[in-house]
Amino acid sequence: MTKPNPKNEIIKREYFRYLREAGGRDSATIDCVAKSLTRFEESTNRRDFKRFHREQAVAFKARLRDAANARTGERLSKATVLSALRDLRAFFIWLAREPGYKSHIAYSDADYFNLADKDVAVARARREPKPPTPEQVRRVLNAMAAATVLERRDRAVVAFAAVTGARVRALTTFPLGAVDPSLGTVEHDARLVRTKGGKTFRSDFHRVVPGAAEIVVDWCAELAECHGWGRSDPLFPQNDMGLDENGGFVAIGLARKGWATSEPVRAIFKRAFAAAGIDYHNPHSLRALLVRHYMAMNLTHAQMKAVSQSLGHADIMTTFSSYGQIPMQRQSELIREISLRDLSILNPIRWPTCWLRPTG
């Protein structure tokens, strides 16, 4: 592996500081940018950014087309490629105005990181989301073990996601005091919870998945009454590690701190769906489950707005555009219903005689 270029590391650190302090980007976004820059540096053998040339951008695009995802082994998606190239274009535009670099890099050179229009269209295309059904999530919860406190915690994680539609990063940071089981509400306080965009809002229990709300209430009671948890203690604590009889590390209970990353939550979901014999659905898919369920109920505008606010959306159109896509089968059914309704009040279509099938 080629050693890091010290000059590149210094200017990257300045850029990350710029993104954080001037651009208001969070750490997760900056981590993605850092990954994109590392990909590019690997393609140039860590060559000094001052020696950047547009042909490097062209070669990097060709390399990305054949690159594989390190985790899955599959070819990088168009969306991932587009995201990486946008990160690099923004970086070199910023670099072109920095002292010591602006005499070496032209603004127009950064445009060579653009994808072809058809590839951009593919990357932006929205695929039909396939969230689990409420019945499937109920089966998952019923299949999850609950003999130990760690198993009950894992089951409560899935139930809480189904009840609130909380994002995965928020799931790892809720304090126990954020939940009011008597009212069925959850406070997403951005001072305490990693909410998207630093939003603060209240969500209500969505009783869409049978039994999920009861699991959440029981978990909150167990933490407070059996483990002496206070309001500021984590709702979903990480494992407390100890030594087994052979001197190896083993989970022995709950620690009074939450998870540092969202990976434990994703791992819980993968194990839970596999145990129930159901295809894996990530935590975020439960947000789509809730919206799709409510859209099928023909709610009033006020009721749908309440659902939107409970998911943390300031604009109800965000709810519809992000999670409210109608399944293709239901789309066809609705179009046929409209057509039949219209045909009942309009004159029947008079088809040309030559188009009619012979009878008999």
Secondary structure as UniProt FT lines:
FT   HELIX           6..21
FT   HELIX           27..43
FT   TURN            44..46
FT   HELIX           49..51
FT   HELIX           54..66
FT   TURN            70..72
FT   HELIX           78..95
FT   TURN            96..97
FT   TURN            99..104
FT   HELIX           107..113
FT   HELIX           117..124
FT   HELIX           134..143
FT   HELIX           149..164
FT   HELIX           168..171
FT   TURN            172..173
FT   HELIX           176..178
FT   STRAND          179..180
FT   TURN            181..184
FT   STRAND          185..188
FT   TURN            190..192
FT   HELIX           196..198
FT   STRAND          201..204
FT   TURN            207..208
FT   TURN            210..211
FT   HELIX           212..226
FT   TURN            231..232
FT   STRAND          237..243
FT   TURN            245..246
FT   STRAND          249..258
FT   HELIX           263..275
FT   TURN            276..277
FT   TURN            283..284
FT   HELIX           285..295
FT   TURN            296..298
FT   HELIX           301..310
FT   TURN            311..312
FT   HELIX           316..323
FT   HELIX           328..343
FT   TURN            344..345
FT   HELIX           353..355
//
